Amino acid sequence: MNLKKRNTARSRKLLLCVAAILLCISAPLRAQELNCKISINHSKISSSTTVFSTLETALTEFMNSREWTTQKYSKIERINCTFNITVNEYSATDGTFKCELMVQSTRPIFNTNINTVVYGNKDQNFNFTYQENDQLEYREDQMESNLTAMMAYYAYLIIGLDMDTMAPMGGTEVLRKVESIVNSAQNMSEAGWKAYSDSKNRHAIINDYMDPAMEAYRTLQYNYHRKGLDIMATNSERGRNEITESLALLKQAHSSKPMALLPQIFTDYKRDELVNIYSKGNNKEKEDVYTLLSNLNPSQNDFWDAIIKKK
């Protein structure tokens, strides 16, 4: 090959390399929706086994490697969530686990380095069967594993609730998948799925959330987070006023469906945040918020008292 041909070949290779680099830069980054951290506390179990660390790794990969929706998420947009699993009983013979799960998801508050809790709750019936190195598989049309069904339930719930904070009723399509999982799981023998058996189980949470009578609660999610918290960094008074108005929707939701526990759950995981928000503000505002919150969730009155004590 003469010098001219070699230079031409090199030029073509260089152009191809440059084109490939530009394509990678210009193409939208795609990542999974969740950044899920899972921890398994097995201190109550006396036997020494690697099954707990294996399970922890498998669940982390299951949640974080799957694309749960068709939405495009960049790495920085992934939803941070934690799953703290406490093992109460374990049988190595048949691989049965009886556990409790504390799940929490957060989202960043715009123009700050602060995260706010979007959902937090305890699942006291997080029970399943798992043998070390089992493959964790999930199919929407076929419920075979209680473990993956529960993980999928929480994955879709977290994504849907996060979407609701970004746009009015924005998570409806994803939350319908949560409903579908619950409906398909009605024939499963494990606890936590059955309709009307528990006012705080997995069925009750999504049933209340999607009930038209609780639409005010879903509207609250957007108004509180997007119109309230996200504004506070640039205009604290305006943001706090929006939050105060959104809390009236919490009262409305409770009035529409008094047996629904979502307003109580919301105030449980927002209690510290609410105290901080109303550390400033006028006395009437504090008194109005105190009255509303103490009527909705008197179990947290020690926190609500702090609102009116702050000057």
Residue frames relative to the residue before (quaternion, step in Angstrom):
aa qw qx qy qz dx dy dz
M 1.0000 0.0000 0.0000 0.0000 0.00 0.00 0.00
N 0.3726 -0.7388 0.5072 0.2408 3.61 -0.76 0.98
L 0.7311 -0.4544 0.2937 0.4157 3.57 -1.33 0.29
K 0.6452 0.5323 -0.3270 0.4399 3.60 0.95 -0.86
K 0.6748 0.4896 -0.2975 0.4651 3.60 0.92 -0.91
R 0.6365 0.5252 -0.3345 0.4551 3.60 1.01 -0.81
N 0.6560 0.5071 -0.3126 0.4634 3.59 0.96 -0.84
T 0.6332 0.5284 -0.3272 0.4614 3.58 1.06 -0.80
A 0.6532 0.5101 -0.3103 0.4656 3.58 0.96 -0.89
R 0.6484 0.5138 -0.3140 0.4659 3.58 0.98 -0.86
S 0.6419 0.5337 -0.3204 0.4477 3.57 0.99 -0.84
R 0.6514 0.5128 -0.3149 0.4621 3.53 1.00 -0.88
K 0.6465 0.5161 -0.3179 0.4633 3.59 0.96 -0.85
L 0.6433 0.5256 -0.3139 0.4597 3.56 1.03 -0.85
L 0.6552 0.5119 -0.3078 0.4626 3.56 0.96 -0.89
L 0.6412 0.5220 -0.3211 0.4619 3.57 1.02 -0.81
C 0.6499 0.5156 -0.3144 0.4615 3.58 0.99 -0.83
V 0.6513 0.5124 -0.3048 0.4694 3.56 0.98 -0.94
A 0.6497 0.5226 -0.3118 0.4556 3.59 0.97 -0.91
A 0.6526 0.5174 -0.3149 0.4553 3.57 0.98 -0.85
I 0.6475 0.5146 -0.3129 0.4670 3.57 1.01 -0.85
L 0.6647 0.5037 -0.3010 0.4625 3.58 0.92 -0.92
L 0.6296 0.5336 -0.3334 0.4557 3.57 1.05 -0.77
C 0.6579 0.5060 -0.3113 0.4628 3.58 0.97 -0.82
I 0.6614 0.5089 -0.3045 0.4592 3.55 1.05 -0.83
S 0.7372 0.4419 -0.2342 0.4544 3.57 0.89 -0.97
A 0.5975 0.5772 -0.3772 0.4093 3.61 1.11 -0.57
P 0.5031 -0.6517 0.4599 0.3327 3.61 -0.93 0.76
L 0.4352 -0.6825 0.5196 0.2737 3.54 -0.93 0.93
R 0.1061 -0.7947 0.5959 0.0463 3.56 -0.91 0.89
A 0.0700 0.7859 -0.6102 0.0708 3.52 -0.86 0.98
Q 0.6345 -0.5117 0.4035 0.4157 3.52 -1.27 0.19
E 0.6252 -0.6043 0.3609 0.3373 3.54 -1.22 0.51
L 0.7865 0.3712 -0.1514 0.4698 3.55 1.04 -0.81
N 0.1281 -0.7030 0.6902 0.1142 3.48 -1.31 0.62
C 0.0373 0.8618 -0.4935 0.1115 3.50 0.32 1.36
K 0.1352 -0.7719 0.6182 0.0609 3.56 -0.85 1.02
I 0.0924 -0.8156 0.5712 -0.0060 3.55 -0.68 1.14
S 0.0068 -0.7824 0.6228 -0.0040 3.54 -0.95 0.91
I 0.1788 -0.7802 0.5944 0.0775 3.55 -1.03 0.84
N 0.1703 -0.7787 0.6009 0.0603 3.54 -0.64 1.20
H 0.0186 0.8203 -0.5687 0.0586 3.59 -0.44 1.22
S 0.2361 0.8173 -0.4956 0.1750 3.58 1.17 0.60
K 0.6299 0.5408 -0.3380 0.4434 3.61 1.18 -0.43
I 0.6541 0.4970 -0.3014 0.4840 3.57 1.29 -0.29
S 0.3566 -0.7818 0.4767 0.1855 3.58 -0.58 1.14
S 0.6311 0.5596 -0.3474 0.4097 3.59 1.05 -0.66
S 0.3477 -0.7242 0.5614 0.1988 3.55 -1.10 0.77
T 0.2001 0.7758 -0.5685 0.1871 3.57 -0.60 1.13
T 0.4651 -0.6818 0.4935 0.2744 3.55 -1.19 0.54
V 0.4230 0.7411 -0.4529 0.2584 3.58 1.26 -0.13
F 0.6470 0.5453 -0.3315 0.4174 3.59 1.03 -0.72
S 0.6741 0.4635 -0.2947 0.4940 3.59 0.95 -0.82
T 0.6174 0.5377 -0.3399 0.4627 3.59 1.08 -0.71
L 0.6615 0.5015 -0.2955 0.4729 3.55 0.96 -0.90
E 0.6290 0.5459 -0.3297 0.4445 3.57 0.96 -0.86
T 0.6697 0.4893 -0.2848 0.4805 3.56 0.95 -0.91
A 0.6668 0.5142 -0.3038 0.4458 3.57 0.92 -0.91
L 0.6716 0.4899 -0.3026 0.4663 3.59 0.95 -0.84
T 0.6206 0.5415 -0.3392 0.4546 3.58 1.03 -0.77
E 0.6739 0.4794 -0.2893 0.4820 3.56 0.93 -0.91
F 0.6258 0.5524 -0.3324 0.4391 3.59 0.97 -0.84
M 0.7228 0.4464 -0.2531 0.4628 3.59 0.84 -0.94
N 0.7770 0.4068 -0.1905 0.4410 3.57 0.87 -0.95
S 0.6968 0.4823 -0.2884 0.4457 3.61 1.10 -0.48
R 0.6347 0.5459 -0.3237 0.4409 3.58 1.22 -0.38
E 0.3075 -0.6935 0.6142 0.2173 3.56 -1.15 0.66
W 0.2414 -0.8338 0.4862 0.0999 3.54 -0.22 1.32
T 0.7837 0.1698 -0.0890 0.5909 3.59 1.16 -0.56
T 0.5629 -0.5804 0.4568 0.3709 3.54 -1.32 -0.10
Q 0.4585 0.6913 -0.4433 0.3396 3.58 1.28 0.05
K 0.3983 -0.6987 0.5423 0.2431 3.57 -1.17 0.62
Y 0.0302 -0.7869 0.6158 -0.0269 3.55 -0.77 1.10
S 0.2902 -0.7038 0.6102 0.2191 3.57 -0.94 0.81
K 0.6962 -0.4804 0.3115 0.4330 3.58 -1.22 0.29
I 0.6913 0.4750 -0.2930 0.4589 3.59 0.95 -0.80
E 0.6513 0.5142 -0.3160 0.4599 3.60 1.23 -0.28
R 0.4495 0.7037 -0.4567 0.3069 3.59 1.21 -0.17
I 0.4591 -0.7033 0.4847 0.2442 3.54 -1.03 0.86
N 0.3172 -0.7534 0.5482 0.1768 3.55 -0.70 1.08
C 0.1322 0.7802 -0.6021 0.1063 3.55 -0.88 0.94
T 0.2067 -0.7690 0.5942 0.1128 3.55 -1.23 0.54
F 0.1238 -0.7534 0.6431 0.0587 3.53 -1.13 0.80
N 0.0396 -0.7945 0.6057 -0.0164 3.57 -0.42 1.22
I 0.0900 -0.8232 0.5604 -0.0170 3.54 -0.35 1.33
T 0.1281 -0.7755 0.6158 0.0539 3.57 -0.83 1.05
V 0.2595 -0.7745 0.5615 0.1324 3.56 -0.65 1.14
N 0.1955 -0.7964 0.5662 0.0836 3.57 -0.63 1.14
E 0.7879 0.0085 0.0121 0.6156 3.57 1.08 -0.75
Y 0.0245 0.7880 -0.6146 0.0283 3.56 -1.14 0.71
S 0.1176 -0.7757 0.6175 0.0561 3.55 -1.01 0.89
A 0.3396 -0.7501 0.5340 0.1918 3.56 -0.60 1.14
T 0.5728 0.6238 -0.3749 0.3770 3.58 1.15 -0.58
D 0.8282 0.1267 -0.0466 0.5439 3.59 0.75 -1.01
G 0.5074 -0.6986 0.3972 0.3110 3.60 1.26 0.18
T 0.4106 0.7140 -0.4790 0.3034 3.60 1.11 0.53
F 0.1404 -0.7696 0.6212 0.0456 3.52 -1.06 0.91
K 0.0728 -0.7332 0.6718 0.0763 3.55 -1.13 0.75
C 0.0645 0.8376 -0.5247 0.1376 3.54 -0.38 1.29
E 0.2670 -0.6694 0.6476 0.2473 3.47 -1.48 0.00
L 0.1849 -0.7765 0.5950 0.0943 3.54 -1.08 0.76
M 0.1075 -0.7351 0.6644 0.0814 3.53 -1.03 0.88
V 0.0484 -0.8198 0.5700 -0.0269 3.57 -0.44 1.25
Q 0.0424 0.7901 -0.6098 0.0464 3.54 -1.07 0.79
S 0.0617 -0.7719 0.6310 0.0470 3.56 -1.07 0.76
T 0.1416 -0.7930 0.5899 0.0564 3.55 -1.16 0.68
R 0.1211 -0.7486 0.6380 0.1339 3.50 -1.36 0.16
P 0.5310 -0.6324 0.4408 0.3520 3.61 -1.09 0.56
I 0.3699 -0.6633 0.5939 0.2654 3.56 -1.23 0.52
F 0.5245 -0.6795 0.4120 0.3057 3.56 -0.68 1.12
N 0.8537 0.1491 -0.1429 0.4780 3.54 -1.18 0.81
T 0.6727 0.3925 -0.3165 0.5416 3.58 1.16 0.61
N 0.4186 -0.6583 0.5432 0.3104 3.55 -1.33 0.01
I 0.4912 0.6578 -0.4068 0.4008 3.55 1.28 0.53
N 0.2282 -0.7446 0.6105 0.1444 3.56 -1.13 0.72
T 0.2068 -0.7627 0.6000 0.1243 3.54 -1.16 0.64
V 0.4875 -0.6564 0.4902 0.3019 3.56 -1.06 0.76
V 0.2286 -0.7682 0.5875 0.1119 3.57 -0.89 1.01
Y 0.7919 -0.0517 0.0386 0.6073 3.57 1.10 -0.68
G 0.1192 0.7728 -0.6183 0.0799 3.53 -1.07 0.80
N 0.2203 0.7753 -0.5615 0.1873 3.56 -0.78 0.98
K 0.3601 -0.7062 0.5632 0.2333 3.55 -1.29 0.36
D 0.1811 -0.7402 0.6407 0.0936 3.54 -1.03 0.94
Q 0.2108 -0.8292 0.5100 0.0885 3.56 -0.33 1.27
N 0.7083 0.4024 -0.2478 0.5244 3.58 1.28 -0.09
F 0.2617 0.7664 -0.5377 0.2347 3.55 0.88 0.95
N 0.2113 0.8031 -0.5066 0.2318 3.54 0.49 1.32
F 0.1218 0.8020 -0.5681 0.1383 3.58 -0.94 0.86
T 0.3758 -0.6781 0.5749 0.2616 3.52 -1.40 0.03
Y 0.1321 0.7814 -0.5973 0.1234 3.56 -0.87 0.97
Q 0.1433 -0.7511 0.6403 0.0731 3.52 -0.97 0.97
E 0.6204 -0.5846 0.3643 0.3750 3.55 -0.99 0.84
N 0.8397 0.1382 -0.1810 0.4929 3.51 -1.00 1.10
D 0.3001 0.7169 -0.5494 0.3067 3.60 1.15 0.53
Q 0.4110 -0.6765 0.5486 0.2694 3.56 -1.10 0.69
L 0.2805 -0.7597 0.5635 0.1630 3.58 -0.79 1.01
E 0.0513 0.8063 -0.5817 0.0944 3.55 -0.44 1.24
Y 0.0572 -0.7915 0.6082 0.0205 3.53 -1.11 0.72
R 0.0082 -0.7707 0.6367 -0.0219 3.53 -0.93 1.02
E 0.4816 -0.7018 0.4471 0.2751 3.54 -0.79 1.05
D 0.7266 0.4433 -0.2456 0.4639 3.58 1.06 -0.68
Q 0.7881 0.2292 -0.1243 0.5577 3.59 1.22 -0.04
M 0.1672 -0.7979 0.5760 0.0600 3.57 -0.45 1.26
E 0.0426 0.8216 -0.5644 0.0672 3.57 -0.38 1.22
S 0.7752 0.2627 -0.1314 0.5592 3.57 1.12 -0.59
N 0.4069 -0.7115 0.5160 0.2488 3.55 -0.76 1.02
L 0.6103 0.5706 -0.3492 0.4242 3.57 1.05 -0.72
T 0.7336 0.4033 -0.2574 0.4827 3.61 0.70 -1.00
A 0.5841 0.5595 -0.3792 0.4495 3.60 1.13 -0.52
M 0.6712 0.4835 -0.2986 0.4760 3.59 0.95 -0.86
M 0.6555 0.5040 -0.3234 0.4601 3.59 0.92 -0.80
A 0.6442 0.5036 -0.3184 0.4796 3.60 1.02 -0.79
Y 0.5914 0.5711 -0.3522 0.4472 3.57 1.04 -0.79
Y 0.7344 0.4217 -0.2442 0.4725 3.58 0.76 -1.02
A 0.5877 0.5638 -0.3738 0.4438 3.59 1.08 -0.60
Y 0.7089 0.4403 -0.2618 0.4849 3.58 0.79 -0.99
L 0.6222 0.5393 -0.3491 0.4474 3.60 1.01 -0.74
I 0.6672 0.5044 -0.2988 0.4595 3.58 0.88 -0.94
I 0.6691 0.4905 -0.3027 0.4691 3.59 0.89 -0.90
G 0.6741 0.5077 -0.2964 0.4472 3.59 0.89 -0.93
L 0.6672 0.4888 -0.3070 0.4708 3.58 0.93 -0.86
D 0.6210 0.5353 -0.3380 0.4621 3.57 1.04 -0.75
M 0.6460 0.5180 -0.3130 0.4652 3.58 0.98 -0.83
D 0.6262 0.5455 -0.3353 0.4448 3.59 1.05 -0.73
T 0.6603 0.4948 -0.3205 0.4652 3.61 1.10 -0.54
M 0.6847 0.4919 -0.2729 0.4635 3.58 1.24 -0.41
A 0.7865 0.0360 -0.0020 0.6166 3.59 1.17 -0.58
P 0.5919 -0.5861 0.3976 0.3848 3.62 -1.00 0.68
M 0.8391 -0.0521 -0.0263 0.5409 3.58 -0.68 1.15
G 0.2516 0.8435 -0.4502 0.1497 3.56 1.22 0.50
G 0.7201 0.4661 -0.2624 0.4420 3.59 1.13 -0.48
T 0.2924 0.8151 -0.4753 0.1558 3.59 1.28 0.12
E 0.6802 0.5032 -0.3066 0.4359 3.60 0.78 -0.99
V 0.6832 0.4724 -0.2874 0.4769 3.58 0.93 -0.87
L 0.6599 0.5138 -0.3128 0.4502 3.59 0.97 -0.79
R 0.5649 0.5693 -0.3918 0.4510 3.59 1.17 -0.38
K 0.5969 0.5460 -0.3606 0.4643 3.58 1.14 -0.53
V 0.6053 0.5364 -0.3489 0.4735 3.58 1.11 -0.66
E 0.6329 0.5249 -0.3164 0.4731 3.57 0.99 -0.85
S 0.6555 0.5251 -0.3079 0.4471 3.56 0.96 -0.90
I 0.6331 0.5220 -0.3286 0.4676 3.58 1.00 -0.80
V 0.6596 0.5111 -0.3041 0.4596 3.57 0.91 -0.93
N 0.6576 0.5089 -0.3122 0.4594 3.58 0.93 -0.85
S 0.6831 0.4858 -0.2855 0.4646 3.58 0.97 -0.87
A 0.6925 0.4962 -0.2696 0.4490 3.57 1.17 -0.60
Q 0.4137 0.7391 -0.4592 0.2679 3.60 1.23 -0.01
N 0.6962 0.4593 -0.2764 0.4774 3.59 1.14 -0.51
M 0.5056 0.6470 -0.4341 0.3705 3.59 1.25 -0.05
S 0.5042 -0.6930 0.4377 0.2717 3.55 -1.04 0.80
E 0.6047 0.5920 -0.3606 0.3922 3.60 1.14 -0.55
A 0.5440 -0.6355 0.4502 0.3125 3.56 -1.16 0.68
G 0.6457 0.5599 -0.3930 0.3393 3.53 -1.32 0.38
W 0.7112 0.4667 -0.2438 0.4657 3.55 1.25 -0.39
K 0.6150 0.6327 -0.3470 0.3180 3.55 1.03 -0.77
A 0.5071 -0.6497 0.4853 0.2920 3.53 -1.05 0.87
Y 0.8829 0.0859 -0.0851 0.4536 3.51 -1.09 0.93
S 0.4964 0.6499 -0.4484 0.3607 3.61 1.16 0.29
D 0.7847 0.0690 0.0015 0.6160 3.58 1.22 -0.53
S 0.4192 -0.7430 0.4655 0.2355 3.59 -0.73 1.02
K 0.7484 0.3567 -0.2054 0.5200 3.60 1.27 -0.18
N 0.4702 0.6906 -0.4516 0.3131 3.61 1.20 0.19
R 0.7549 -0.4028 0.2532 0.4515 3.58 -1.30 0.04
H 0.6299 0.5234 -0.3359 0.4652 3.58 1.02 -0.73
A 0.6797 0.5118 -0.2987 0.4322 3.59 0.83 -0.98
I 0.6399 0.5468 -0.3355 0.4229 3.60 0.94 -0.86
I 0.7462 0.3889 -0.2436 0.4822 3.60 0.68 -1.01
N 0.6012 0.5585 -0.3626 0.4417 3.59 1.08 -0.62
D 0.6708 0.4744 -0.2927 0.4892 3.58 0.95 -0.85
Y 0.6568 0.5367 -0.3216 0.4209 3.56 0.92 -0.91
M 0.7616 0.3760 -0.1969 0.4896 3.58 0.98 -0.82
D 0.4476 0.6832 -0.4549 0.3549 3.58 1.28 0.04
P 0.5022 -0.6642 0.4555 0.3149 3.64 -0.78 0.96
A 0.5999 0.5714 -0.3577 0.4308 3.58 1.12 -0.58
M 0.7182 0.4132 -0.2372 0.5072 3.59 1.25 -0.42
E 0.2717 0.7902 -0.5113 0.2007 3.60 1.19 0.39
A 0.5917 0.5723 -0.3689 0.4317 3.59 1.08 -0.67
Y 0.6301 0.5395 -0.3363 0.4458 3.59 1.06 -0.73
R 0.6674 0.4834 -0.3039 0.4780 3.57 0.98 -0.80
T 0.6155 0.5284 -0.3400 0.4757 3.59 1.07 -0.68
L 0.5855 0.5825 -0.3496 0.4423 3.55 1.10 -0.75
Q 0.6284 0.5709 -0.3469 0.3986 3.59 0.91 -0.89
Y 0.6947 0.4500 -0.2714 0.4912 3.58 0.93 -0.88
N 0.6892 0.4961 -0.2965 0.4371 3.58 0.78 -0.99
Y 0.6652 0.5134 -0.3023 0.4500 3.57 0.94 -0.90
H 0.7703 0.3871 -0.2005 0.4653 3.57 0.79 -1.05
R 0.7787 0.3783 -0.2073 0.4557 3.57 0.60 -1.12
K 0.7590 0.3624 -0.2007 0.5023 3.59 0.91 -0.91
G 0.7199 0.4247 -0.2418 0.4929 3.56 1.24 -0.41
L 0.7798 0.3556 -0.2014 0.4742 3.57 0.23 -1.27
D 0.6892 0.5043 -0.2953 0.4283 3.58 0.87 -0.94
I 0.6618 0.4965 -0.2982 0.4759 3.59 1.24 -0.39
M 0.5689 0.6723 -0.3724 0.2926 3.57 1.08 -0.68
A 0.6065 0.5747 -0.3677 0.4083 3.60 1.06 -0.64
T 0.7596 0.3494 -0.1906 0.5144 3.58 1.06 -0.71
N 0.7909 0.0376 -0.0089 0.6108 3.58 1.18 -0.53
S 0.2123 -0.8437 0.4802 0.1116 3.55 0.23 1.32
E 0.6606 0.5142 -0.3233 0.4412 3.60 0.93 -0.79
R 0.6561 0.5023 -0.3083 0.4714 3.56 0.95 -0.91
G 0.6617 0.5143 -0.3050 0.4523 3.58 0.92 -0.91
R 0.6649 0.4967 -0.3069 0.4659 3.57 0.95 -0.87
N 0.6198 0.5396 -0.3414 0.4562 3.60 1.04 -0.72
E 0.6461 0.5115 -0.3168 0.4697 3.58 1.02 -0.82
I 0.6436 0.5119 -0.3215 0.4695 3.58 1.01 -0.78
T 0.6298 0.5320 -0.3325 0.4580 3.58 0.99 -0.81
E 0.6658 0.4867 -0.2977 0.4809 3.58 0.96 -0.86
S 0.6512 0.5215 -0.3262 0.4445 3.59 0.99 -0.77
L 0.6160 0.5569 -0.3543 0.4300 3.59 1.06 -0.64
A 0.5532 0.5832 -0.3941 0.4456 3.58 1.21 -0.40
L 0.6093 0.5398 -0.3444 0.4678 3.59 1.16 -0.58
L 0.5846 0.5620 -0.3633 0.4587 3.57 1.15 -0.57
K 0.6503 0.5003 -0.2976 0.4880 3.55 1.01 -0.86
Q 0.6422 0.5270 -0.3191 0.4561 3.58 1.01 -0.84
A 0.6497 0.5144 -0.3131 0.4640 3.59 0.95 -0.87
H 0.6505 0.5130 -0.3111 0.4657 3.57 0.97 -0.84
S 0.6542 0.5059 -0.3108 0.4685 3.58 1.01 -0.80
S 0.6601 0.5212 -0.3037 0.4477 3.59 1.04 -0.79
K 0.7980 0.0324 0.0150 0.6016 3.58 1.07 -0.78
P 0.1900 -0.8549 0.4714 0.1037 3.58 0.37 1.26
M 0.6822 0.5009 -0.2994 0.4406 3.62 1.07 -0.61
A 0.5265 0.6298 -0.4162 0.3910 3.59 1.22 -0.25
L 0.3293 -0.7831 0.5021 0.1619 3.57 -0.87 0.97
L 0.4163 0.7428 -0.4567 0.2577 3.61 1.21 -0.10
P 0.6465 0.5029 -0.3536 0.4518 3.66 0.86 -0.73
Q 0.6495 0.5007 -0.3203 0.4742 3.59 1.03 -0.75
I 0.6460 0.5183 -0.3212 0.4591 3.58 0.93 -0.89
F 0.6284 0.5455 -0.3241 0.4500 3.58 0.98 -0.89
T 0.7200 0.4356 -0.2625 0.4721 3.59 0.80 -0.97
D 0.5508 0.5899 -0.3969 0.4371 3.61 1.19 -0.40
Y 0.7918 0.3241 -0.1886 0.4821 3.58 0.70 -1.00
K 0.6702 0.4655 -0.3077 0.4892 3.60 1.25 -0.08
R 0.3946 0.7798 -0.4468 0.1914 3.58 1.24 -0.17
D 0.6796 0.4763 -0.3014 0.4695 3.62 0.84 -0.93
E 0.6416 0.5341 -0.3126 0.4533 3.54 0.98 -0.87
L 0.6672 0.5051 -0.3038 0.4554 3.59 0.91 -0.90
V 0.6249 0.5252 -0.3383 0.4683 3.59 1.01 -0.76
N 0.6684 0.4985 -0.2995 0.4637 3.59 0.97 -0.86
I 0.6333 0.5419 -0.3324 0.4414 3.58 0.96 -0.86
Y 0.7818 0.3302 -0.1698 0.5009 3.56 0.90 -0.92
S 0.3165 0.7161 -0.5402 0.3086 3.55 1.14 0.63
K 0.7202 0.2523 -0.1836 0.6196 3.52 1.35 -0.36
G 0.4835 0.6376 -0.4893 0.3469 3.56 -1.19 0.33
N 0.5790 -0.6060 0.4156 0.3532 3.54 -1.23 0.39
N 0.6867 -0.5242 0.3242 0.3854 3.54 -1.24 0.49
K 0.6379 0.5326 -0.3403 0.4401 3.60 0.97 -0.81
E 0.6322 0.5341 -0.3213 0.4602 3.56 1.00 -0.88
K 0.6655 0.5029 -0.2973 0.4645 3.56 0.91 -0.91
E 0.6716 0.5007 -0.3024 0.4548 3.57 0.91 -0.89
D 0.6438 0.5196 -0.3245 0.4585 3.58 1.00 -0.82
V 0.6744 0.4842 -0.2908 0.4755 3.57 0.92 -0.92
Y 0.6203 0.5443 -0.3343 0.4552 3.58 1.00 -0.82
T 0.6669 0.5026 -0.3032 0.4591 3.59 0.86 -0.94
L 0.6596 0.5133 -0.3073 0.4551 3.59 0.91 -0.92
L 0.7246 0.4526 -0.2577 0.4513 3.58 0.77 -1.02
S 0.6602 0.5038 -0.3224 0.4543 3.59 0.95 -0.75
N 0.6370 0.5016 -0.3312 0.4826 3.59 1.15 -0.54
L 0.6803 0.4894 -0.2876 0.4636 3.58 1.03 -0.78
N 0.8233 0.0290 0.0545 0.5643 3.56 0.87 -0.95
P 0.0951 -0.8432 0.5276 0.0386 3.59 0.34 1.21
S 0.5383 0.6336 -0.4083 0.3769 3.61 1.18 -0.35
Q 0.7185 0.3994 -0.2337 0.5192 3.58 1.25 -0.40
N 0.2516 0.8257 -0.4813 0.1528 3.58 1.18 0.44
D 0.5611 0.5865 -0.4000 0.4256 3.60 1.12 -0.47
F 0.6679 0.4698 -0.2927 0.4975 3.58 1.09 -0.71
W 0.6643 0.5007 -0.3180 0.4548 3.58 0.91 -0.87
D 0.5836 0.5696 -0.3713 0.4440 3.61 1.11 -0.60
A 0.6258 0.5598 -0.3336 0.4287 3.56 1.07 -0.76
I 0.5782 0.5926 -0.3785 0.4138 3.60 1.14 -0.55
I 0.7514 0.3852 -0.2309 0.4834 3.58 0.74 -0.97
K 0.6175 0.5446 -0.3587 0.4398 3.61 1.19 -0.32
K 0.6054 0.5621 -0.3575 0.4356 3.56 1.17 -0.54
K 0.1245 -0.7996 0.5862 0.0393 3.58 -0.83 0.98
